Amino acid sequence: MLDADETSRVSARLERRSLADLAEAIGANSTWSSVAFRHALRVTVAATAALLIVRGFDLPHGSWMPMTVVLVLVADCGATLVKGLQRVAGTVVGVGIVAILGPLRREAELAAANTSADPHTFCWRALKAPRRD
């Protein structure tokens, strides 16, 4: 909670920023030369394409695809590549862990999950399979 002094400082700062200043900042970032505008446009197009793919193919757990696009894409192409590779590496490590721990779970369920092309479904099925004791 803000005390009275902090509230007055915040209020004074907000008063200094006029509506014209905000409109100028929005206008400056609404041009093709703006890095922020181009990035926002790329994210919008990519997330929309991901959503259309999910809906078109009726993918299970498809909400992860557009979310991944939004989280991985950054304004710098090199940084996007690094984040994408880290995400792939994390998925591979996760599949490896499930493959190692999977035999402790139900073998038939693991074999069925192994035929899946989607590593997320593979992990989910392997971990959710009931134990056979």
PyMOL commands that set and color helices and strands:
alter all, ss='L'
color gray80, all
select helices_A, chain A and resi 4-16+19-28+35-57+64-72+77-104+107-114+119-128
alter helices_A, ss='H'
color red, helices_A
deselect
rebuild
show_as cartoon
